[in-house]
Amino acid sequence: MKKALLLFVVLFLSSICTLQAENSPAVSVVPGQSGTIIVHMTALKNLEGMVGVSLFNTSKGFPGKHDQAYAKQLKKITASTDMVVFENLPYGTYAVSVLHDENSNGKLDTTFLIGIPKEGIGVSNNPKIGRGAPQYKDCMFTLDTKEVELTIPMRYF
């Protein structure tokens, strides 16, 4: 189990730095149809720093290249359970990636020797930790109603 967890962490971190994800089709837009995604983050370890929430509509850049996200929000943490709201989104398929940036330096801090995250991370659908970073296909969900609510428990290693 520890080896699998370590492998996941190393691969997750390498994906943040170097992953060139396969291209997947852009979100299918239904003309005139839009909705809201509410992301609840639970189990935040403390109220220090910021939480960054990235919304992806393709696998490109998911989960760690937040600059490639379709939309993103950064906010000061106000409680151990917090939330962000993405409004006026076209109906389609999305996935969410969350980072608890405890020291507000704008990046995921890791241990020096083996790259284990020192800060919390989470993704939509909360897939089981296996080998490698979570894949877009395992984290995606469909916005096809006026409102979708997600709950993402933060993971700290």
C-alpha positions in Angstrom: 0.0 0.0 0.0 2.8 2.4 0.9 4.6 1.7 -2.4 1.4 2.3 -4.4 0.7 5.5 -2.5 4.3 6.7 -3.1 4.0 5.8 -6.8 0.8 7.7 -7.0 2.3 10.8 -5.4 5.4 10.7 -7.6 3.4 10.3 -10.7 0.9 13.0 -9.7 3.7 15.4 -9.1 5.3 14.6 -12.4 2.0 15.2 -14.1 1.9 18.6 -12.6 5.3 19.4 -14.0 5.5 17.5 -17.2 2.2 15.8 -18.2 1.3 16.4 -21.8 -2.2 14.9 -21.5 -3.9 13.4 -24.6 -6.3 15.8 -26.2 -9.9 15.0 -25.7 -12.8 16.7 -27.4 -13.8 20.1 -26.0 -16.9 20.3 -23.9 -20.0 19.8 -25.9 -22.0 22.9 -25.7 -25.8 22.9 -25.8 -26.8 26.3 -27.2 -28.7 28.4 -24.7 -28.2 25.9 -21.9 -26.0 26.9 -19.0 -25.7 26.0 -15.3 -23.8 26.3 -12.1 -21.2 24.0 -10.5 -20.9 24.3 -6.7 -17.7 22.7 -5.3 -17.7 21.9 -1.6 -14.2 21.1 -0.2 -14.2 19.1 3.1 -11.6 18.0 5.6 -9.4 21.1 5.0 -6.6 20.6 7.6 -6.4 24.2 8.7 -7.5 27.7 7.7 -4.1 28.8 6.6 -3.4 29.9 3.0 -5.6 29.7 0.0 -7.5 27.1 -1.9 -7.3 26.9 -5.7 -10.0 25.1 -7.6 -9.6 24.4 -11.3 -12.3 23.3 -13.7 -11.2 21.4 -16.7 -13.3 20.6 -19.8 -10.7 18.3 -21.5 -8.0 16.0 -20.2 -5.3 18.5 -21.4 -3.5 19.7 -18.3 -5.6 17.7 -15.8 -5.1 17.6 -12.9 -2.1 19.8 -12.2 -1.6 22.3 -14.9 -4.0 24.9 -13.6 -3.1 27.4 -16.3 -4.8 25.1 -18.8 -8.1 24.9 -16.9 -11.3 26.1 -18.5 -12.0 28.2 -15.3 -10.3 28.5 -12.0 -10.8 30.3 -8.7 -8.4 31.1 -5.8 -9.8 32.1 -2.5 -8.8 32.5 1.2 -10.0 29.6 3.3 -12.8 30.5 5.7 -13.7 27.2 7.3 -12.6 23.5 7.4 -15.4 23.0 4.9 -15.4 25.6 2.2 -16.9 26.1 -1.3 -16.5 27.9 -4.6 -19.2 28.5 -7.3 -18.7 28.5 -11.1 -21.7 30.1 -12.8 -23.0 30.4 -16.3 -21.1 27.4 -17.6 -22.3 25.7 -20.8 -23.7 22.2 -20.4 -21.0 19.6 -20.9 -18.4 17.4 -19.3 -16.0 18.7 -16.7 -13.5 17.6 -14.0 -12.3 19.5 -10.9 -8.8 19.6 -9.3 -8.3 21.3 -5.9 -5.1 22.4 -4.2 -4.8 23.7 -0.6 -1.9 26.1 -0.9 -1.2 26.5 2.9 1.6 29.0 2.5 0.1 30.9 -0.4 3.1 30.6 -2.6 1.1 29.6 -5.7 2.4 26.0 -6.0 2.1 22.5 -4.6 4.9 22.1 -2.0 6.5 18.7 -1.8 9.1 16.9 0.3 12.6 17.3 -0.9 13.7 13.7 -1.4 10.7 11.9 -2.8 8.2 14.5 -3.7 5.3 13.7 -1.4 2.9 16.7 -1.2 3.1 18.8 1.9 -0.3 20.4 1.1 -3.7 19.0 0.4 -5.0 17.9 -3.0 -8.4 16.6 -4.2 -10.3 15.8 -7.4 -13.9 15.3 -8.5 -15.5 11.9 -8.0 -12.8 11.1 -5.4 -11.3 8.1 -7.3 -9.4 5.5 -5.4 -5.6 6.1 -5.3 -4.0 3.7 -7.6 -0.9 3.9 -9.7 -0.3 7.3 -11.2 -2.2 10.6 -11.1 -6.0 10.6 -11.4 -7.2 10.5 -14.9 -9.7 12.9 -16.4 -12.0 10.1 -17.4 -12.2 8.9 -13.8 -12.9 12.4 -12.5 -15.3 13.8 -15.1 -19.0 14.5 -14.5 -21.7 16.1 -16.7 -23.3 19.4 -16.1 -26.8 18.9 -17.7 -29.0 20.6 -15.2 -29.2 24.2 -13.8 -27.0 23.2 -10.8 -24.5 20.4 -9.9 -23.0 20.1 -6.5 -19.8 18.2 -5.8 -18.1 17.3 -2.5 -14.3 16.8 -2.6 -12.6 15.6 0.5 -9.1 17.0 0.7 -6.2 14.4 1.0 -3.1 15.1 2.9 -0.1 12.7 2.8 
